[in-house]
Amino acid sequence: MAFLEAKKLLAPEAYDPKAVKVGLTSGAGVDITWADGHESRYLFGWLRDACPCATCEEERGGSGRKPGEPAKANPAALPMFKPATRPTKANPIGKYAIQFDWNDGHTSGIYSWQYLRDVCPCGECGRPKVSG
């Protein structure tokens, strides 16, 4: 993940979440307040497109997409209805991560707190939000 190399280095405690709010029923996404006071908001579509599992990482790397960037639609394909991306379940993984069961059947991504902080989509962290 070469894009992460350009990010500023953070103190180790900056990767510890102070509060995590997952809007499963509202579909609002995930809000994290970090121990250093930084606040991150992750829309569910963005999170699905940023899945850190090996399969998704390989697919993103092959197409040149960054985490959170949606796949390009095939211009020759007919547009099809696609329900909004959202998790059906959120599972804590010890004290270091969260895992989602997505409504598209995908379940293998484990989003570590460090990964989420490193890919924070806010303007302060230098990456524009991708709608989702």
C-alpha positions in Angstrom: 0.0 0.0 0.0 2.3 2.7 -1.3 -0.3 5.5 -0.6 0.1 4.8 3.2 3.8 5.5 3.0 3.2 9.2 2.2 1.0 9.7 5.3 2.5 11.4 8.4 3.5 9.1 11.2 1.2 9.1 14.1 1.9 8.3 17.8 1.0 4.8 18.7 -1.9 6.0 20.9 -3.5 7.7 17.9 -4.5 4.3 16.6 -6.6 3.6 19.7 -10.3 4.3 19.4 -11.9 6.2 22.3 -15.4 5.7 20.9 -16.8 3.7 18.0 -20.4 4.1 16.7 -21.7 1.8 14.1 -24.9 2.9 12.5 -26.2 -0.6 11.4 -29.9 0.3 11.7 -29.6 3.8 10.4 -27.2 3.0 7.6 -25.2 6.1 8.6 -21.8 4.4 8.6 -19.1 4.2 11.3 -18.0 7.2 13.4 -14.7 6.8 15.4 -13.3 9.3 17.9 -9.6 8.4 18.4 -7.6 8.7 21.6 -5.8 11.8 20.2 -9.2 13.6 19.6 -9.3 13.1 15.8 -12.8 12.1 14.5 -13.3 9.9 11.5 -16.5 9.1 9.6 -16.6 6.1 7.2 -19.6 5.6 5.0 -20.6 2.0 4.5 -20.1 2.0 0.7 -16.6 3.5 1.3 -15.7 0.9 3.8 -16.8 -2.0 1.5 -14.7 -0.5 -1.3 -11.8 -0.3 1.2 -12.0 -3.9 2.4 -8.6 -5.0 3.6 -9.0 -8.8 2.8 -6.5 -10.4 0.5 -9.0 -10.9 -2.3 -10.1 -7.2 -2.3 -6.5 -5.9 -1.9 -5.5 -8.0 -4.9 -8.4 -6.8 -7.0 -7.8 -3.1 -6.0 -4.1 -3.4 -6.7 -4.7 -4.9 -10.1 -7.0 -2.1 -11.1 -5.0 0.7 -9.5 -7.8 1.7 -7.1 -7.1 3.1 -3.7 -9.0 1.9 -0.6 -12.5 3.4 -0.6 -12.5 4.0 -4.4 -15.3 2.2 -6.1 -14.7 -0.2 -9.0 -15.3 1.3 -12.4 -18.5 0.2 -14.1 -18.2 -1.7 -17.3 -19.5 0.8 -19.9 -20.8 -2.1 -22.1 -22.9 -3.5 -19.2 -26.5 -2.7 -18.8 -27.2 -0.7 -15.6 -28.7 -2.9 -13.0 -30.4 -2.0 -9.7 -27.9 -2.5 -6.9 -29.1 -2.1 -3.3 -27.1 0.3 -1.1 -24.1 -1.3 0.4 -24.4 -1.9 4.1 -23.4 -4.5 6.7 -25.9 -6.9 8.1 -23.7 -7.4 11.2 -20.6 -5.9 12.8 -18.3 -8.0 14.9 -15.6 -6.8 17.3 -12.3 -8.7 16.7 -10.5 -8.6 20.1 -9.4 -5.1 21.0 -7.7 -4.4 17.6 -10.3 -4.6 14.8 -13.9 -4.8 13.5 -15.3 -7.1 10.9 -18.5 -6.7 8.9 -20.9 -9.2 7.3 -21.9 -7.2 4.1 -25.3 -7.5 2.3 -23.4 -8.7 -0.8 -22.3 -11.8 1.1 -18.7 -10.7 1.7 -17.4 -11.4 5.2 -13.6 -11.8 5.1 -12.4 -8.3 5.7 -10.9 -7.5 9.1 -10.6 -3.7 9.6 -7.9 -3.1 12.2 -8.0 0.2 14.0 -4.6 1.0 12.6 -5.8 0.3 9.0 -8.9 2.5 9.6 -6.9 5.4 11.0 -4.4 5.1 8.1 -7.1 5.2 5.5 -9.2 7.9 7.2 -11.1 9.7 4.4 -11.4 13.1 6.0 -10.0 16.2 4.5 -7.6 16.7 7.5 -5.9 13.4 6.7 -5.5 14.4 3.0 -7.8 12.1 1.2 -11.2 13.2 -0.2 -14.3 11.3 0.8 -15.7 8.9 -1.8 -19.5 8.9 -1.7 -21.1 5.6 -0.9 
